């Protein structure tokens, strides 16, 4: 009977070790799933940031184009104002030089 008890003890020990191994495996699988989910979230956020970056780059290019156009319009307006001021000055000078 001693042999039966030894076999039963060995079997119980083996079952405990197996149960522990299964618990460890379940924990590892759960950790891996959480890690994979977190990685998927990070990859999704990265893709969203890349989309935002692309959109912002397009908006920046458009803003720079508008800025350049406004700068050119400002220069042209300044030149026209300078010509208009000169023309007005010439007219005033002619009026002042005219004998009464």
Biotite code that builds the C-alpha atoms (Angstrom):
import biotite.structure as struc

atoms = struc.array([
    struc.Atom([0.000, 0.000, 0.000], chain_id="A", res_id=1, res_name="UNK", atom_name="CA", element="C"),
    struc.Atom([2.913, 2.244, 0.547], chain_id="A", res_id=2, res_name="UNK", atom_name="CA", element="C"),
    struc.Atom([3.534, 2.120, -3.148], chain_id="A", res_id=3, res_name="UNK", atom_name="CA", element="C"),
    struc.Atom([-0.033, 3.256, -3.912], chain_id="A", res_id=4, res_name="UNK", atom_name="CA", element="C"),
    struc.Atom([0.324, 6.215, -1.542], chain_id="A", res_id=5, res_name="UNK", atom_name="CA", element="C"),
    struc.Atom([3.623, 7.150, -3.159], chain_id="A", res_id=6, res_name="UNK", atom_name="CA", element="C"),
    struc.Atom([2.045, 6.990, -6.603], chain_id="A", res_id=7, res_name="UNK", atom_name="CA", element="C"),
    struc.Atom([-0.927, 9.027, -5.386], chain_id="A", res_id=8, res_name="UNK", atom_name="CA", element="C"),
    struc.Atom([1.391, 11.607, -3.813], chain_id="A", res_id=9, res_name="UNK", atom_name="CA", element="C"),
    struc.Atom([3.438, 11.796, -6.997], chain_id="A", res_id=10, res_name="UNK", atom_name="CA", element="C"),
    struc.Atom([0.263, 12.158, -9.052], chain_id="A", res_id=11, res_name="UNK", atom_name="CA", element="C"),
    struc.Atom([-1.053, 14.898, -6.773], chain_id="A", res_id=12, res_name="UNK", atom_name="CA", element="C"),
    struc.Atom([2.292, 16.689, -6.947], chain_id="A", res_id=13, res_name="UNK", atom_name="CA", element="C"),
    struc.Atom([2.285, 16.377, -10.732], chain_id="A", res_id=14, res_name="UNK", atom_name="CA", element="C"),
    struc.Atom([-1.272, 17.719, -10.908], chain_id="A", res_id=15, res_name="UNK", atom_name="CA", element="C"),
    struc.Atom([-0.334, 20.684, -8.671], chain_id="A", res_id=16, res_name="UNK", atom_name="CA", element="C"),
    struc.Atom([2.683, 21.421, -10.849], chain_id="A", res_id=17, res_name="UNK", atom_name="CA", element="C"),
    struc.Atom([0.520, 21.141, -13.968], chain_id="A", res_id=18, res_name="UNK", atom_name="CA", element="C"),
    struc.Atom([-2.110, 23.470, -12.465], chain_id="A", res_id=19, res_name="UNK", atom_name="CA", element="C"),
    struc.Atom([0.631, 25.955, -11.554], chain_id="A", res_id=20, res_name="UNK", atom_name="CA", element="C"),
    struc.Atom([2.088, 25.744, -15.067], chain_id="A", res_id=21, res_name="UNK", atom_name="CA", element="C"),
    struc.Atom([-1.364, 26.343, -16.565], chain_id="A", res_id=22, res_name="UNK", atom_name="CA", element="C"),
    struc.Atom([-1.855, 29.364, -14.258], chain_id="A", res_id=23, res_name="UNK", atom_name="CA", element="C"),
    struc.Atom([1.508, 30.774, -15.306], chain_id="A", res_id=24, res_name="UNK", atom_name="CA", element="C"),
    struc.Atom([0.669, 30.157, -18.954], chain_id="A", res_id=25, res_name="UNK", atom_name="CA", element="C"),
    struc.Atom([-2.711, 31.886, -18.573], chain_id="A", res_id=26, res_name="UNK", atom_name="CA", element="C"),
    struc.Atom([-1.039, 34.890, -16.944], chain_id="A", res_id=27, res_name="UNK", atom_name="CA", element="C"),
    struc.Atom([1.534, 35.036, -19.715], chain_id="A", res_id=28, res_name="UNK", atom_name="CA", element="C"),
    struc.Atom([-1.186, 34.803, -22.363], chain_id="A", res_id=29, res_name="UNK", atom_name="CA", element="C"),
    struc.Atom([-3.168, 37.559, -20.648], chain_id="A", res_id=30, res_name="UNK", atom_name="CA", element="C"),
    struc.Atom([-0.075, 39.787, -20.436], chain_id="A", res_id=31, res_name="UNK", atom_name="CA", element="C"),
    struc.Atom([0.647, 39.127, -24.103], chain_id="A", res_id=32, res_name="UNK", atom_name="CA", element="C"),
    struc.Atom([-2.912, 40.057, -25.092], chain_id="A", res_id=33, res_name="UNK", atom_name="CA", element="C"),
    struc.Atom([-2.683, 43.309, -23.112], chain_id="A", res_id=34, res_name="UNK", atom_name="CA", element="C"),
    struc.Atom([0.689, 44.021, -24.709], chain_id="A", res_id=35, res_name="UNK", atom_name="CA", element="C"),
    struc.Atom([-0.695, 43.333, -28.192], chain_id="A", res_id=36, res_name="UNK", atom_name="CA", element="C"),
    struc.Atom([-3.714, 45.570, -27.517], chain_id="A", res_id=37, res_name="UNK", atom_name="CA", element="C"),
    struc.Atom([-1.460, 48.341, -26.235], chain_id="A", res_id=38, res_name="UNK", atom_name="CA", element="C"),
    struc.Atom([0.778, 47.980, -29.276], chain_id="A", res_id=39, res_name="UNK", atom_name="CA", element="C"),
    struc.Atom([-2.230, 48.142, -31.582], chain_id="A", res_id=40, res_name="UNK", atom_name="CA", element="C"),
    struc.Atom([-3.372, 51.304, -29.782], chain_id="A", res_id=41, res_name="UNK", atom_name="CA", element="C"),
    struc.Atom([0.090, 52.830, -30.110], chain_id="A", res_id=42, res_name="UNK", atom_name="CA", element="C"),
    struc.Atom([0.241, 51.954, -33.796], chain_id="A", res_id=43, res_name="UNK", atom_name="CA", element="C"),
    struc.Atom([-3.217, 53.434, -34.332], chain_id="A", res_id=44, res_name="UNK", atom_name="CA", element="C"),
    struc.Atom([-2.236, 56.635, -32.509], chain_id="A", res_id=45, res_name="UNK", atom_name="CA", element="C"),
    struc.Atom([0.970, 56.794, -34.544], chain_id="A", res_id=46, res_name="UNK", atom_name="CA", element="C"),
    struc.Atom([-1.023, 56.458, -37.775], chain_id="A", res_id=47, res_name="UNK", atom_name="CA", element="C"),
    struc.Atom([-3.378, 59.217, -36.599], chain_id="A", res_id=48, res_name="UNK", atom_name="CA", element="C"),
    struc.Atom([-0.414, 61.454, -35.766], chain_id="A", res_id=49, res_name="UNK", atom_name="CA", element="C"),
    struc.Atom([1.076, 60.783, -39.208], chain_id="A", res_id=50, res_name="UNK", atom_name="CA", element="C"),
    struc.Atom([-2.268, 61.756, -40.784], chain_id="A", res_id=51, res_name="UNK", atom_name="CA", element="C"),
    struc.Atom([-2.350, 64.919, -38.654], chain_id="A", res_id=52, res_name="UNK", atom_name="CA", element="C"),
    struc.Atom([1.240, 65.694, -39.621], chain_id="A", res_id=53, res_name="UNK", atom_name="CA", element="C"),
    struc.Atom([0.411, 65.321, -43.314], chain_id="A", res_id=54, res_name="UNK", atom_name="CA", element="C"),
    struc.Atom([-2.687, 67.479, -42.954], chain_id="A", res_id=55, res_name="UNK", atom_name="CA", element="C"),
    struc.Atom([-0.748, 70.131, -41.051], chain_id="A", res_id=56, res_name="UNK", atom_name="CA", element="C"),
    struc.Atom([2.009, 70.100, -43.675], chain_id="A", res_id=57, res_name="UNK", atom_name="CA", element="C"),
    struc.Atom([-0.592, 70.739, -46.398], chain_id="A", res_id=58, res_name="UNK", atom_name="CA", element="C"),
    struc.Atom([-2.161, 73.521, -44.324], chain_id="A", res_id=59, res_name="UNK", atom_name="CA", element="C"),
    struc.Atom([1.274, 75.047, -43.668], chain_id="A", res_id=60, res_name="UNK", atom_name="CA", element="C"),
    struc.Atom([2.109, 75.006, -47.374], chain_id="A", res_id=61, res_name="UNK", atom_name="CA", element="C"),
    struc.Atom([-1.215, 76.709, -48.130], chain_id="A", res_id=62, res_name="UNK", atom_name="CA", element="C"),
    struc.Atom([-0.593, 79.299, -45.397], chain_id="A", res_id=63, res_name="UNK", atom_name="CA", element="C"),
    struc.Atom([2.896, 79.989, -46.761], chain_id="A", res_id=64, res_name="UNK", atom_name="CA", element="C"),
    struc.Atom([1.464, 80.408, -50.263], chain_id="A", res_id=65, res_name="UNK", atom_name="CA", element="C"),
    struc.Atom([-1.157, 82.841, -48.922], chain_id="A", res_id=66, res_name="UNK", atom_name="CA", element="C"),
    struc.Atom([1.550, 84.705, -46.998], chain_id="A", res_id=67, res_name="UNK", atom_name="CA", element="C"),
    struc.Atom([3.692, 85.038, -50.122], chain_id="A", res_id=68, res_name="UNK", atom_name="CA", element="C"),
    struc.Atom([0.683, 86.227, -52.142], chain_id="A", res_id=69, res_name="UNK", atom_name="CA", element="C"),
    struc.Atom([-0.191, 88.790, -49.469], chain_id="A", res_id=70, res_name="UNK", atom_name="CA", element="C"),
    struc.Atom([3.413, 89.957, -49.336], chain_id="A", res_id=71, res_name="UNK", atom_name="CA", element="C"),
    struc.Atom([3.473, 90.398, -53.120], chain_id="A", res_id=72, res_name="UNK", atom_name="CA", element="C"),
    struc.Atom([0.122, 92.243, -53.003], chain_id="A", res_id=73, res_name="UNK", atom_name="CA", element="C"),
    struc.Atom([1.469, 94.442, -50.204], chain_id="A", res_id=74, res_name="UNK", atom_name="CA", element="C"),
    struc.Atom([4.570, 95.326, -52.230], chain_id="A", res_id=75, res_name="UNK", atom_name="CA", element="C"),
    struc.Atom([2.436, 96.078, -55.302], chain_id="A", res_id=76, res_name="UNK", atom_name="CA", element="C"),
    struc.Atom([0.043, 98.211, -53.237], chain_id="A", res_id=77, res_name="UNK", atom_name="CA", element="C"),
    struc.Atom([2.984, 100.100, -51.767], chain_id="A", res_id=78, res_name="UNK", atom_name="CA", element="C"),
    struc.Atom([4.418, 100.769, -55.218], chain_id="A", res_id=79, res_name="UNK", atom_name="CA", element="C"),
    struc.Atom([1.025, 101.980, -56.490], chain_id="A", res_id=80, res_name="UNK", atom_name="CA", element="C"),
    struc.Atom([0.615, 104.227, -53.461], chain_id="A", res_id=81, res_name="UNK", atom_name="CA", element="C"),
    struc.Atom([4.086, 105.651, -54.034], chain_id="A", res_id=82, res_name="UNK", atom_name="CA", element="C"),
    struc.Atom([3.244, 106.357, -57.718], chain_id="A", res_id=83, res_name="UNK", atom_name="CA", element="C"),
    struc.Atom([-0.094, 107.896, -56.721], chain_id="A", res_id=84, res_name="UNK", atom_name="CA", element="C"),
    struc.Atom([1.611, 110.085, -54.102], chain_id="A", res_id=85, res_name="UNK", atom_name="CA", element="C"),
    struc.Atom([4.182, 111.210, -56.671], chain_id="A", res_id=86, res_name="UNK", atom_name="CA", element="C"),
    struc.Atom([1.450, 111.984, -59.201], chain_id="A", res_id=87, res_name="UNK", atom_name="CA", element="C"),
    struc.Atom([-0.510, 113.945, -56.589], chain_id="A", res_id=88, res_name="UNK", atom_name="CA", element="C"),
    struc.Atom([2.680, 115.775, -55.607], chain_id="A", res_id=89, res_name="UNK", atom_name="CA", element="C"),
    struc.Atom([3.380, 116.622, -59.269], chain_id="A", res_id=90, res_name="UNK", atom_name="CA", element="C"),
    struc.Atom([-0.169, 117.948, -59.698], chain_id="A", res_id=91, res_name="UNK", atom_name="CA", element="C"),
    struc.Atom([0.073, 120.052, -56.553], chain_id="A", res_id=92, res_name="UNK", atom_name="CA", element="C"),
    struc.Atom([3.432, 121.410, -57.683], chain_id="A", res_id=93, res_name="UNK", atom_name="CA", element="C"),
    struc.Atom([1.996, 122.395, -61.098], chain_id="A", res_id=94, res_name="UNK", atom_name="CA", element="C"),
    struc.Atom([-0.980, 124.066, -59.437], chain_id="A", res_id=95, res_name="UNK", atom_name="CA", element="C"),
    struc.Atom([1.322, 126.015, -57.110], chain_id="A", res_id=96, res_name="UNK", atom_name="CA", element="C"),
    struc.Atom([3.573, 127.089, -59.987], chain_id="A", res_id=97, res_name="UNK", atom_name="CA", element="C"),
    struc.Atom([0.715, 128.409, -62.103], chain_id="A", res_id=98, res_name="UNK", atom_name="CA", element="C"),
    struc.Atom([0.541, 132.167, -62.135], chain_id="A", res_id=99, res_name="UNK", atom_name="CA", element="C"),
    struc.Atom([-2.680, 133.660, -60.818], chain_id="A", res_id=100, res_name="UNK", atom_name="CA", element="C"),
])
